[in-house]
Amino acid sequence: METGKNTSADRNRKQTGKSEEIVADSAICTCDKGSKPGTFRVTSQQKIYCNGARKLVATDQDKDIKSLNFGSCAAKNNGPCSPNIVWSNTYNKIAIKGKMYPLTVKSSGTCKAGGGRINIQTSGQQVVVKPSSSPHKANSTAHKSPVFTEEDWKHLPQEDEKGQNKRVPAAVQVNNVLVNGKREITITPYDQEELLFTTSLTAGSMRGTGVKWDVCHGNLVIAKGLTEAPARTYFTKEGTYSVYAYVHKPGSPKGKGVVTITVSYPKFKSIEWKDENGKPVTYIGLRNKVFAHVSLPGCKGIPVNCRFYYNGYEGKTYLSALTPITLSAAGKVKIALSLSSDQLKKIKEDRKRFSNGQKIRIYLELSSRHWIENLTKVSQHPILFNDTIEFRSLIIYKDSDCKEKLQGGIADSGSIVYVRVSTANMETGKIRLDVYKHETGNQEEKSPKPSPVYSTSSPVNSTGVYKFSLTLAAPPYKEGTAYKVVVSWIFSSQSSNGNVNNNTDRQTSKEPKQYILKGKEILFSVKRHIPTPKAEPSKANVNRTEPEKGGCPRCNKDVTLEEIKRICVDEKGNCLIKDTTMIAAALPYLNQYRKKVGINTCVSKAHFLAQIAGETKFYRLQEDFTYRNWKSMLAHFSSYFESFASIEEREREAQRLSNISIQKGEKYQKIVANTVYGPRHKYGKQHPNKDDGWRYSGKGFKQIIWKGNYKGLQDYTQKNFGVSVTWVGNDNPFLLKIDPRDSILSALAYWKKKGINEIAHGITDQNVDNVTSKINESKGESIRAPRRFFFHNAIKVLHVKECLTGNHLQEKYKNCTFDGKFTAHENEVYIDVITPKNRDKEGPLVVFDNKKILFITHSLCRGTNTNRLKKGGNGDTPTGKTRTTYEPKKHVGSTSFGKYGLILLEGIQGEFLTATKNGRSGIAIHSGHTVGFADKINDNGMLMSTYGCIRVYNSAMEKLGELYTKYKKEGKKIFCYIEDYNGDINDVYSFYEFKRDGKDRKRNARSKKQ
């Protein structure tokens, strides 16, 4: 049918005997047995069009599921629709392909499959939009030509618009397109809303300018270059469609030539329980009102009813009548729930009748005559009834909207903070907030009843939520001081309908008939101002950047926040520090006190920062006890689980604690902490009091645990730092997570007290592991690998390699074994033998005391085979620590042992101890003949293999004998330590600035001769 006709006669033709309204694609039909209307999709033919030669004509052969779908069929017990339609009253004057007759709005049908009666509601002929001739006439006009006459068949089905558009100026574009008057709409496959597309063109357009259309479903193009606005039948699948309108070129998603159509199938998506302020809740109490926020996308226009119920003693008990709900265009609704006095009474009675103490949960029930996917699942998300009187939360915020928490518990002096208190089931009285200066244990003994520095109160309200503001100005708040916030409920009687939580402490005040229910407590501190130290011409000046006598210019520089943020990153370089408040406040103390513990080189700073990154990411100052994988919990707290006799018991306990740990709330964290650090643990006697496990759980930048460690570090800090701290008793341990000074001082004290700095000198992974072993006993890769990663970041950020390769590496940093496991104390000397693991080359032998390196030479630890532990096996020298005895005259003159005796070794640790217990003996350090000079005692060849001893050159043995004799006379203990090095042995030589033996080369075959 030609849309170019626009006469009054054409637009207003009546349906007479000579004219009919033809049914086309997207017509709407109904079936009296179906659950929803059906949208026509013509599949019987693809040639004959109507409505301006754009829409296919429906025929009597459009009769099955390919053309119409009415949802579910009542005649088939609501089974899926599968129609088989016989049409009547067709337009029989013309036959398409000689056998198909067009349908008109007067046609009707009968379904042979289910007996349903099918009626045609709309013809489906589309509105055609004529673009305006100028932007000043952008109001588009539209008309229909729904009436069919015989002369319409004579018109060609499509016009050559391509030729027309060739004459349209290139500047003419679509400047606006709408669908049903909007840029975005949401429809369902079942509603009867037709789609009316309107467009307007820019200046220069002319009558008959053609607009083309593209349709995309997600990223898939499903129609391109349509000369008519797309029919409703294009939008049947769920998802988002973009429809582009254009004259010459496709439109842009960012331009005005596109509209969005979202198709949603009716379904239940989610339900969330929230309070009057829109915050999530998990229970409904005595007075409060809660709201079920329900999302039912695709249900616009579908009637849905709701009601609340609970499972009482006698079965399902309804709390409300079946009520219709009004859904928004997006399918969302908010349903209020509150309980009357009679309902509360009935719920409590039912609860008492349950012998197993069953909890009461209230459910939302939704129903509809129409099919909605997963609608019954709404009842899987009930809300708990809870009439316990309790304080639920106490949180300090930085902003009045209570969105930004006070991170780290540190507030700026003079700032305003906001305390948000959440309660449950308090009906009368008032909520009081008191702020006390946080006293140490000794101070509290002197002042058993401290007075608050500030108090305020608020009458009990219906929401159970209260907000108090604190202005932290002096007085009464002082810088560098910790404070404790305490909330209480004051009421005049116990007439409340609720149950008082037994976990809270109830007291009677001096006022007559007044009761006080003490609630939660929280600590915070006012930030201490740190003055910038004045520069002094001394070695201790932390701001010094110039090198001292050829020293590294960076060793003395302060650690900066920017450096820390570049060290503590993930593999993509993203900073892992979620909150820098605490570390930023602690940095002045780190830079002030680090030199007191020996962190005064680039490499020691790198080790310290890498360990803190691994422990806390510089912000997690309270140990987290959340373990979703019970096996991880079993490994992490192995010393606790060892208290159970069998593996089955250990695993069962780990699963129990893991299930507790994943529940939200501090009380569950406390349960786990009080268990794993409780009386059952081998160190549990340190924690005899309630909540000691939680109180002395990991806190501070170095996650200090156990009361004994808190006490030891407290005393050590006071003695060695000259700083007064109190970390034991009452709530004092919590200072390690809220006070930046105490947090970093505890980490520095631990570093010094454990002697960690004495081994924090190397840059290999083994060096990092050695430091980690001093801090965390676990050998798991989940503990060690991140610290290696952070350390290598620190090497780059702090330029550690440049520092170590300079000429300023002092020998005082080499008073320990290469792997860092053993450090020489004041009365000790070590002979450290570093050997390649496969023993095919020589390695350095280093003698050192607690002050410096005394002697370095070459050594070989190669036997006749690789079995190090077998008695009489003559294998390679075992690793580990040994006692030593010098025999200056033993085997003197023998070509196998040389002229300077030998140093006998007896294992006390590692492989060497195992070999000694196995009966292997006679292992010693000695010299003798060299390769190529079997019958002579000289140093002309390279070192020769032995039967498992440590071979050195004759000149070196002479020096070793002299040193041994000297230091033995001074009363020093002399140990030998043999360690494998699995990397390039050249790295070790470089570290000690010692040249390789020029005669040494790789050994392949094993020699049976010594």
Sequence and secondary structure as in RCSB ss.txt:
>XXXX:A:sequence
METGKNTSADRNRKQTGKSEEIVADSAICTCDKGSKPGTFRVTSQQKIYCNGARKLVATDQDKDIKSLNFGSCAA
KNNGPCSPNIVWSNTYNKIAIKGKMYPLTVKSSGTCKAGGGRINIQTSGQQVVVKPSSSPHKANSTAHKSPVFTE
EDWKHLPQEDEKGQNKRVPAAVQVNNVLVNGKREITITPYDQEELLFTTSLTAGSMRGTGVKWDVCHGNLVIAKG
LTEAPARTYFTKEGTYSVYAYVHKPGSPKGKGVVTITVSYPKFKSIEWKDENGKPVTYIGLRNKVFAHVSLPGCK
GIPVNCRFYYNGYEGKTYLSALTPITLSAAGKVKIALSLSSDQLKKIKEDRKRFSNGQKIRIYLELSSRHWIENL
TKVSQHPILFNDTIEFRSLIIYKDSDCKEKLQGGIADSGSIVYVRVSTANMETGKIRLDVYKHETGNQEEKSPKP
SPVYSTSSPVNSTGVYKFSLTLAAPPYKEGTAYKVVVSWIFSSQSSNGNVNNNTDRQTSKEPKQYILKGKEILFS
VKRHIPTPKAEPSKANVNRTEPEKGGCPRCNKDVTLEEIKRICVDEKGNCLIKDTTMIAAALPYLNQYRKKVGIN
TCVSKAHFLAQIAGETKFYRLQEDFTYRNWKSMLAHFSSYFESFASIEEREREAQRLSNISIQKGEKYQKIVANT
VYGPRHKYGKQHPNKDDGWRYSGKGFKQIIWKGNYKGLQDYTQKNFGVSVTWVGNDNPFLLKIDPRDSILSALAY
WKKKGINEIAHGITDQNVDNVTSKINESKGESIRAPRRFFFHNAIKVLHVKECLTGNHLQEKYKNCTFDGKFTAH
ENEVYIDVITPKNRDKEGPLVVFDNKKILFITHSLCRGTNTNRLKKGGNGDTPTGKTRTTYEPKKHVGSTSFGKY
GLILLEGIQGEFLTATKNGRSGIAIHSGHTVGFADKINDNGMLMSTYGCIRVYNSAMEKLGELYTKYKKEGKKIF
CYIEDYNGDINDVYSFYEFKRDGKDRKRNARSKKQ
>XXXX:A:secstr
  TT   HHHHT    TT EEB BTT EEEETTBSS EE    S SS EETTTTEEB BTT  STTT   SEEGG
GTTEE    EEEES  TT  BTTTB B BTT EEEETTT  EEEEEE     EEE  SSGGG   EEE   EE G
GGGGS SS  HHHHHHTS TT  EEEEEETTBSEEEE TT      EEEEE TT  TT   EEEEEETTEEEEEE
ESS   GGG  SSEEEEEEEESSS   TTSSSEEEEEE   B  EEEEE TTS B SEE SS  EEEEEE TT T
T  EEEEEEEEETTEEEESS  EEE   TTSEEEEEE   HHHHHHHHHHHHH TT    EEEEEEE SS  BTG
GGGGGS EEE  EEEEEEEEEESSTTS SB GGGEE TT EEEEEEEEES  SSEEEEEEEE   HHHHHH SS 
  SEEEEEE  SS EEEEEEE  TTT  TT EEEEEEEEEES S  SSEE TTSEEEE SSTT EEEEEEEEEEE
E          SSTT TT  S STT  SSTTS   HHHHHHHSB TTS B  S  HHHHHHHHHHHHHGGGGT  
SHHHHHHHHHHHHHHHTTT  B     SSHHHHHHHTHHHHTTSSSHHHHHHHHHHHHHHHTSSSHHHHHHHHHH
HTSTTSTTGGG  STTHHHHTSSBTTTTB SHHHHHHHHHHHHHHH      SSTTGGGHHHH HHHHHHHHHHH
HHHTTGGGGTT  SHHHHHHHHHHH     HHHHHHHHHHHHHHHHHTTHHHHHTSTT  GGG  B TTSS B  
TTEEEEEEEEETT SS EEEEEE SSSEEEEEEEB   SBS  SSTT  BS   EEEEEEEETTTTTTBTTTBSS
 EEEEEE SHHHHHHHHTT    EEE   BTTBTTS  SSS B   SSSEE  HHHHHHHHHHHHHHHHTT EEE
EEEEEE S HHHHHHHTT    TT     S  S  
